[in-house]
């Protein structure tokens, strides 16, 4: 295996996107590890061409972003327009994670004939805490897959199975998934024609599947009794909700589920991620929380709404098309307000260079980032935050070296 890919695996840098399985489906499959993350399993030695392509697209080898004449915000990257939006369907607006804007956009893509299907994830019917990749071709399919899923997913792993069917797809995935697919489209004309639309969302990290088990323990329920699980059900931000075989439901608040459990169990790669906001997508969606008097997100239940960043002309034109048939209600948004309602994204980018520097000094591999605005962001970081994050990463790396734990 080439040095770059060895560093990704040995350095615990894998994001679990499944891009390697898309490039070499006969050699790589994604499997759940004992730590509760999806990682590549190799059934044979990779050919040189496969090695080269995987290294090209792997978001943990590196990422490079070019503004290409677009407005390039230091916090949020290149974009064409910023909006607030939500689904005009009140049921979808209530059911989906943040006002149903993303799901409404996907429905409009299908209804308008822009694509024939949507590549996305949904809850695994055999394990309500886990995810599977699915192809949505109807509104009902999109409704079934709506809502946030805070668990590992590898939506690129089944991409190769769609080759040759002559259909066009929109792809919905985490920023790292979209990064890998965007690069794969550059080097594979068939994939470029097959997946013309890339959709993403702001991501704070991928928690371990084991963290889902911790949620169930906190709820006081057994996994075998759970029939369905939604990480954010019934409202905005919604509650982590388990429905049991008895018909009873048990739930936790968003602050309890994400803040106390899931956010503390994200994989190492997510802690050194330069792209939590999907800069390689055509369009991205995010929670547009209301801010409290201190400028922090107010998680009081209310009708959901999403920030919508159209990053390309294609994303913008399809957003306008979605408003035509009445699938979305959209208004303009001042992007300067976003820092107050997505403070975690800003804090991570400000201290990222400090975390990367700590890993580099300790001889640990790091992704190669270009055009991601990290130097500009680091200059706005308070010195105390820089020192704390640098020292924290040093401690984690030492613990990894001594005990063999993951460096996260």
C-alpha positions in Angstrom: 0.0 0.0 0.0 1.4 3.5 -0.9 2.8 5.6 1.9 -0.1 8.1 1.8 -2.8 5.5 2.4 -0.7 3.8 5.1 -0.5 7.1 6.9 -4.3 7.5 6.8 -5.0 4.1 8.3 -2.1 3.9 10.7 -2.7 7.5 11.8 -6.4 6.9 12.5 -7.2 9.6 9.9 -9.9 7.7 8.0 -13.2 9.5 7.8 -15.1 6.4 6.8 -16.6 7.9 3.6 -16.4 4.7 1.5 -14.6 6.4 -1.3 -12.0 3.6 -1.4 -14.8 1.1 -1.8 -16.2 3.1 -4.7 -12.8 3.1 -6.5 -11.9 -0.6 -5.8 -15.2 -2.4 -5.0 -13.7 -5.8 -5.6 -10.9 -5.2 -3.1 -12.4 -3.0 -0.5 -15.6 -3.1 1.6 -16.6 -1.0 4.6 -17.0 -2.7 7.9 -17.8 -1.7 11.5 -14.8 -1.8 13.8 -14.8 -2.7 17.5 -14.6 1.0 18.2 -17.9 1.6 16.4 -16.6 3.3 13.2 -16.8 2.2 9.6 -13.4 1.5 8.1 -12.1 -0.2 4.9 -11.5 -3.9 4.8 -9.2 -5.2 2.1 -9.8 -8.5 0.5 -6.8 -8.4 -1.9 -3.8 -6.2 -2.6 -4.7 -3.0 -4.4 -3.6 -2.5 -8.0 -1.3 0.5 -8.6 -4.1 2.4 -10.5 -6.5 1.8 -7.6 -3.9 3.0 -5.1 -3.4 6.1 -7.1 -7.1 6.9 -7.4 -7.9 6.3 -3.8 -5.0 8.6 -2.7 -6.3 11.3 -5.1 -9.8 11.3 -3.7 -9.2 10.5 0.0 -10.2 13.5 2.1 -7.8 12.4 4.8 -4.8 12.5 2.4 -5.7 16.1 1.6 -8.2 18.7 0.4 -7.8 21.7 -1.9 -10.5 24.3 -2.3 -10.5 27.0 -5.0 -12.9 30.0 -4.8 -13.1 30.3 -8.6 -14.4 33.9 -8.5 -17.1 33.3 -5.9 -17.4 35.2 -2.7 -15.0 33.5 -0.3 -16.1 33.9 3.4 -13.2 33.3 5.8 -15.5 31.2 8.1 -17.8 29.5 5.6 -15.9 29.3 2.3 -16.9 30.0 -1.3 -20.6 30.6 -2.0 -23.0 32.3 -4.4 -26.0 33.1 -2.2 -27.1 32.7 1.5 -30.7 32.1 2.4 -33.0 31.0 5.1 -35.6 28.3 4.1 -38.0 25.6 5.2 -40.4 23.2 3.6 -43.9 24.5 2.9 -45.2 21.1 3.9 -46.0 21.5 7.6 -45.6 17.7 8.3 -42.2 17.6 6.7 -41.1 20.8 8.4 -42.0 19.2 11.7 -40.5 15.8 11.0 -37.2 16.8 9.4 -34.2 17.9 11.4 -34.2 21.7 10.6 -37.4 22.7 8.9 -37.2 20.2 6.1 -35.4 22.5 3.7 -32.9 19.8 2.5 -35.7 17.2 2.1 -37.9 19.8 0.3 -35.0 20.5 -2.1 -34.5 16.9 -2.9 -38.2 16.4 -3.5 -38.1 19.4 -5.9 -35.1 17.8 -7.8 -37.2 14.6 -8.4 -40.4 16.4 -9.3 -38.6 18.7 -11.7 -36.8 15.8 -13.4 -33.4 17.2 -12.6 -32.3 13.8 -11.3 -33.7 10.3 -11.3 -32.8 9.4 -7.8 -31.1 10.5 -4.6 -28.2 8.7 -3.0 -28.5 9.2 0.7 -28.6 7.4 4.0 -31.4 6.3 6.3 -31.7 4.2 9.4 -30.8 0.5 9.0 -34.1 -1.5 9.4 -32.0 -4.3 11.0 -30.3 -1.9 13.5 -32.2 1.3 14.3 -29.1 2.9 15.6 -27.0 2.3 12.5 -27.2 3.7 8.9 -27.4 2.2 5.4 -27.1 3.8 2.0 -30.3 4.0 0.0 -31.6 5.3 -3.3 -34.6 7.5 -3.0 -36.8 7.8 -6.1 -40.1 9.0 -4.6 -41.3 11.6 -2.2 -42.1 8.9 0.3 -38.6 7.6 0.0 -37.2 11.0 0.9 -39.6 11.4 3.8 -38.5 8.0 5.2 -34.9 9.1 5.1 -35.5 12.6 6.4 -33.9 13.7 9.7 -30.4 13.8 11.1 -28.5 10.5 11.6 -25.7 10.9 14.1 -23.9 7.6 13.4 -21.3 6.3 11.0 -22.1 6.1 7.3 -20.3 5.3 4.1 -22.5 6.6 1.4 -19.9 6.2 -1.4 -19.4 2.5 -0.9 -22.3 1.5 -3.2 -21.6 4.1 -5.9 -20.0 1.5 -8.2 -23.2 -0.5 -8.3 -25.0 2.4 -10.1 -22.7 2.6 -13.0 -24.2 1.8 -16.4 -27.8 2.3 -15.5 -28.1 5.5 -17.4 -29.7 7.4 -14.5 -28.7 10.7 -12.9 -28.4 11.1 -9.2 -28.1 13.8 -6.6 -25.7 12.8 -3.8 -26.3 13.8 -0.2 -23.5 13.3 2.3 -21.2 14.6 4.9 -18.7 17.3 3.8 -15.9 14.6 3.7 -18.1 12.3 1.6 -18.8 15.2 -0.9 -15.1 16.1 -1.0 -14.2 12.6 -2.1 -16.9 12.4 -4.7 -16.2 15.9 -6.1 -12.6 14.8 -6.7 -13.7 11.4 -8.1 -15.9 13.3 -10.6 -12.9 15.2 -11.8 -11.0 12.1 -12.8 -13.9 9.8 -13.8 -16.2 11.1 -16.6 -18.8 8.4 -16.0 -19.2 9.4 -12.3 -19.4 13.1 -13.4 -22.3 12.3 -15.7 -23.9 9.9 -13.2 -23.9 12.3 -10.2 -24.5 15.9 -11.4 -25.6 17.4 -8.1 -23.8 17.4 -4.8 -25.6 18.3 -1.6 -24.2 18.5 1.9 -24.8 20.0 5.4 -22.8 21.4 8.2 -21.2 18.6 10.2 -19.8 18.7 13.7 -18.4 15.2 13.5 -19.2 11.5 13.2 -19.9 9.8 16.6 -19.1 6.2 17.2 -21.9 3.7 16.9 -21.1 2.8 20.5 -22.2 6.3 21.5 -25.7 5.3 20.3 -25.6 2.4 22.7 -24.7 4.9 25.4 -27.8 6.9 24.5 -30.0 3.9 25.0 -28.4 3.1 28.4 -29.0 6.7 29.4 -32.7 6.3 28.3 -32.8 3.1 30.4 -33.8 0.9 27.4 -32.4 -2.3 25.9 -31.3 -2.2 22.2 -33.3 -5.4 21.5 -36.5 -3.6 22.5 -36.0 -0.6 20.1 -38.0 -0.7 16.8 -37.1 2.8 15.5 -34.7 5.5 16.6 -34.5 9.1 15.5 -31.7 11.3 16.7 -33.9 14.4 16.3 -37.6 13.7 16.2 -40.7 15.8 16.3 -39.7 19.4 16.2 -36.7 21.7 16.1 -34.1 20.9 17.3 -36.1 17.7 18.2 -35.4 15.0 20.7 -33.5 11.7 20.4 -36.4 9.3 20.5 -36.6 5.5 20.7 -39.8 3.7 20.0 -40.0 0.4 21.7 -41.8 -2.8 20.8 -44.4 -2.1 23.4 -45.3 1.1 21.6 -43.8 3.3 24.3 -41.4 6.1 23.4 -38.5 7.3 25.4 -36.5 10.5 24.6 -33.7 12.8 25.5 -33.3 16.5 24.7 -30.9 17.6 22.0 -28.5 19.0 24.6 -28.5 15.7 26.5 -28.1 13.5 23.4 -25.6 15.5 21.3 -24.1 17.8 23.9 -23.5 15.2 26.7 -23.0 12.0 24.7 -22.6 12.0 21.0 -20.3 15.1 20.6 -17.8 13.5 23.0 -17.5 10.4 20.9 -16.6 11.7 17.4 -13.7 10.1 15.5 -10.2 11.6 15.4 -10.4 12.8 11.8 -13.4 15.0 12.7 -11.3 16.9 15.3 -8.9 18.0 12.7 -11.4 18.7 9.9 -11.0 21.8 7.9 -14.4 21.5 6.2 -17.4 21.2 8.5 -19.5 23.3 6.1 -19.4 21.4 2.8 -17.3 23.7 0.6 -17.1 21.1 -2.2 -20.9 20.8 -2.6 -23.3 22.6 -4.9 -25.5 23.5 -2.0 -25.4 22.9 1.8 -28.0 23.1 4.6 -27.5 23.8 8.3 -29.5 24.6 11.4 -30.1 28.3 11.6 -30.6 28.4 15.4 -32.0 31.5 17.1 -29.2 33.0 19.2 -29.7 33.9 22.9 -28.6 37.2 24.6 -25.1 35.8 24.9 -24.9 35.0 21.2 -25.2 31.2 21.6 -27.7 28.9 20.1 -31.1 28.8 21.8 -32.4 25.2 21.6 -36.0 26.0 22.6 -38.5 24.1 20.4 -39.9 26.2 17.5 -40.7 25.8 13.8 -37.5 24.7 12.1 -35.5 26.7 9.6 -32.3 26.1 7.7 -29.5 28.2 6.5 -29.0 27.5 2.8 -25.7 28.2 1.2 -25.7 27.8 -2.6 -22.0 27.3 -3.4 -22.3 27.0 -7.2 -24.4 28.4 -9.9 -26.0 25.0 -10.3 -26.9 24.8 -6.7 -28.4 28.3 -6.9 -30.4 27.6 -10.0 -31.9 24.4 -8.5 -32.8 26.3 -5.3 -34.7 28.8 -7.4 -36.4 25.9 -9.2 -37.4 24.4 -5.8 -39.2 27.7 -4.9 -41.2 27.7 -8.2 -43.4 24.7 -7.4 -43.8 25.7 -3.8 -41.6 23.1 -2.2 -39.5 25.6 -0.2 -40.1 29.1 1.3 -36.9 31.0 1.1 -35.7 34.5 2.3 -32.3 36.2 2.2 -29.9 35.7 5.1 -27.0 37.9 6.4 -24.1 35.4 6.6 -22.5 37.7 9.3 -25.1 36.3 11.7 -24.1 32.7 11.3 -21.1 32.8 13.6 -23.4 33.4 16.5 -25.6 30.4 15.8 -22.8 28.0 14.6 -20.1 28.8 17.1 -18.7 25.3 17.2 -17.8 25.4 13.6 -16.0 28.7 14.0 -14.1 27.6 17.1 -12.8 24.4 15.5 -11.5 26.2 12.4 -9.8 28.9 14.6 -7.8 26.3 16.5 -7.3 23.8 13.8 -3.7 24.9 12.9 -2.8 24.5 16.6 -4.1 20.9 16.6 -2.4 20.1 13.4 0.9 21.6 14.6 0.8 19.4 17.7 0.3 16.3 15.7 3.1 17.2 13.3 5.5 17.9 16.2 4.6 14.5 17.7 5.4 12.8 14.3 1.7 11.9 13.6 0.3 12.2 10.1 -2.1 15.0 9.2 -4.1 15.8 6.1 -2.7 18.3 3.6 -5.0 21.3 3.3 -4.8 24.0 0.6 -7.1 27.0 0.1 -9.1 26.2 3.2 -8.5 29.6 4.9 -6.8 28.1 8.0 -4.2 30.8 8.4 -6.7 33.6 8.3 -8.9 31.8 10.8 -6.0 31.1 13.2 -5.2 34.8 13.5 -8.6 35.4 15.0 -8.2 32.7 17.7 -7.6 33.8 21.3 -4.1 32.8 22.5 -5.6 30.8 25.4 -7.7 28.7 23.0 -4.6 28.1 20.8 -2.5 27.0 23.8 -5.2 24.8 25.2 -5.9 23.0 21.9 -2.2 22.5 21.2 -1.6 21.1 24.6 -4.7 18.9 24.5 -3.6 17.3 21.3 -0.1 16.7 22.6 -1.6 14.9 25.6 -3.9 12.8 23.5 -1.0 11.8 21.2 1.2 10.9 24.1 -1.6 8.7 25.5 -1.9 7.1 22.2 1.8 6.4 22.0 2.0 4.9 25.5 -1.3 3.0 25.8 -2.1 2.3 22.2 -5.4 4.2 22.4 -6.8 6.2 19.5 -5.3 9.7 19.4 -8.7 11.3 20.0 
